[in-house]
Amino acid sequence: MKKAIKKIIRGFVVILLLCFLVGCSDKKEEYKARFLSWDDSLIEEMDVKTSVFEDIKNPPSAPLREGYTFEKWVSSFDQTTNVITIKAEYKINKFTIKYNTAGGDLINDEMHDFNTVVTLPIANRSGYDFTGWELDGEIATEITLTKNITLNATWIPKNFEYVTTENNTLTITRYTGLESDVVIPGQINGFIVNTIGEYAFVGSIGLTSITIPESVTVIGDFAFGGCEDLTSITIPETITSIGMGAFNNCRGLTNITIPSSVTNIGRGAFVGCSGLTSIEIPESITSIDSHVFSGCSGLISIEIPESITSIGDYAFRDCTGLTSIVLPNSVISIGNFAFADCTGLTSFKISENVTSIGICAFIGCTGLAELIVDANNSNYDSRDNSNAIIETKTNTLIFGTKNTIIPNSVTSIGHYAFEGCVGLTNITIPESITSIEGYAFHNCTGLTSITIPNSVTSISNSAFIGCSGLVELIVDANNSNYDSRENSNAIIETKTNTLIFGTKNTIIPNSITSIGNYAFEGCTGLTSITIPESVISIGEFAFHDCTGLTSITIPNGITSIGVGTFYNCSSLTSIEIPESITSIGGSVFIDCSSLTSIVIPNSVTNMGAYVFDGCNNLVIFTEFLAEPDTWGYAWNFLNRPVYWSGEWHYDDNGNPVPNN
């Protein structure tokens, strides 16, 4: 029995062992895991023992997708096939557009999805035209966004014209706008603005201020000429050259700073800048060119550095506000008319190094009371406290003042020496003087009397033109070359019996045969004069600008009337041309506006040009049947009325009148 039980137990154990060995316990199933990309393409396939994605060990990496960021795997299980499908899921990236408006109105940043096509906005900037957005060196109006980007606005300043050069620089050639405040850009479309060209802003009305960028090195000729409203301009340290007439007639400018970078200031750069009150010239400048500050009437101070060696022609002409100026020892040359008409100048000193003084350098400086030449100057002097500039080698007085005393050692009074010295009321010409040159006392209207000593052998016929105040003119009785015979109040060349200069009180002696060129020019106080029968010729411009002259009789012995003889005798109401006249020169009666009629005898076979211009009230009567071929083509240029022989007659009062 016991054996049977043991057998049973032993058999049960064997059965249990077999059941265990053949899998009587739960059985594990096998699965397929398929990893797919965003476009369903297979990334990897693997056998797994689970249908749960999270339990899969060592899954593959998700592939990169441009413009997207991997977020997660999304799985699904098909029980019929035991396949787990696992697909990569992505999130689209967003990118930013930054707008750099480069001075324009603000445009906010934008954010868009990857690959979005974006139409770019139009930017706005006062005074400029928008030309597009620059990206990677090209202009874009539409983009497909694939990354973060910054767009740069490009502009063309409104109303600017320009040209570019091969070295990527640009010249402003013209400004056509009406803005009052203009800022010149340093760059236009990638080109560096380095030159303001000739006439670029000339005559810009309403332009009051301008800013020049530091990229500019040259201001061209007449660049700002005639900008009369311009009150403010800043010249940067980069400027090396200011062209000819660059700021001419910029009357509104009151001050300007010329930087030390400037090495050249062109002719007439600041001519007519009447509002300028002060200016400082940098030491980088070595010469002041001609006309640079001419007409700067408001200029009251100027500092000339030691670097300056020459003052050009007309450099400070009409700087009427200047009362004093100091020339450094470096100056060796003063040009023609350099300080002409600086009426406010009261004193002036010529340094020891000056070797050249041009003609009329101080002409019209009517306020000059003190004129001194350094004692160490070997070319010029102001000997004996003469208040004059004397050329040492020739003993020629080349410039005098209203206080000048001519030294006894001076032998000549030079050209224009006292020109326009209206404050000169009397002067003593010493016995040492042998010559008085052309225009020596021109327009000395305050001079009332003058005596010519017996030493004088040469007097220019223009020496006393315009001395309208002269009432007494005497030549020393011992002078063998000139005389003032019969108390004539005139200078007469003795040998030729030619009256070379007269006054408003002159009485022409019967011995005179000729009235010289310019003899009475500018004698405004002369109202009438008798020309004796002895006179056979009247020189050119003899009565020019005798504005008070009302009538004159030309004697029968005269055969010709020279060029411009009665030019601007505006009060002349009548004149009789004798039958002896064969030739009337050009411009003889120009601007004789009071002349109403004139008779031209048939003896006049030659007639110059523009004889009657400006005679607006004149009627011309002639004894010719028609215009002679020998008359100049422009003798009656303004076509005053002309009546030929047979078309007019004399009335009962002896006046010529047209036939009815």
Secondary structure, DSSP 8 states (H G I E B T S, - for coil): -HHHHHHHHHHHHHHHHHHHHTT-S-----EEEEEE-TTS-EEEEEEES-S-GGG-SS-------TTEEEEEEEEEEETTTTEEEEEEEEEE-EEEEEEE-TTS-----EEEETT-EEE------TTEEEEEEEETTEEESEEE--S-EEEEEEEEETTEEEEE-TTSEEEEEEE----SEEE--SEETTEEEEEE-TTTTTT-TT--EEE--TT--EE-TTTTTT-TT--EEE--TT--EE-TTTTTT-TT--EEE--TT--EE-TTTTTT-TT--EEE--TT--EE-TTTTTT-TT--EEE--TT--EE-TTTTTT-TT-------TT--EE-TTTTTT-TT--EEEE-TT--EE-TTTTTT-TT--EEEE-TT-SSEE-GGG-SEEEETTTTEEEEE-TT----TT--EE-TTTTTT-TT-------TT--EE-TTTTTT-TT--EEEE-TT--EE-TTTTTT-TT--EEEE-TT-SSEE-GGG-SEEEETTTTEEEEE-TT----TT--EE-TTTTTT-TT--EEE--TT--EE-TTTTTT-TT--EEE--TT--EE-TTTTTT-TT--EEE--TT--EE-TTTTTT-TT--EEEE-TT--EE-TTTTTT-TT-EEEESSSS--TTB-TTTTTT---EE-TTSEEE-TTS-EEE--
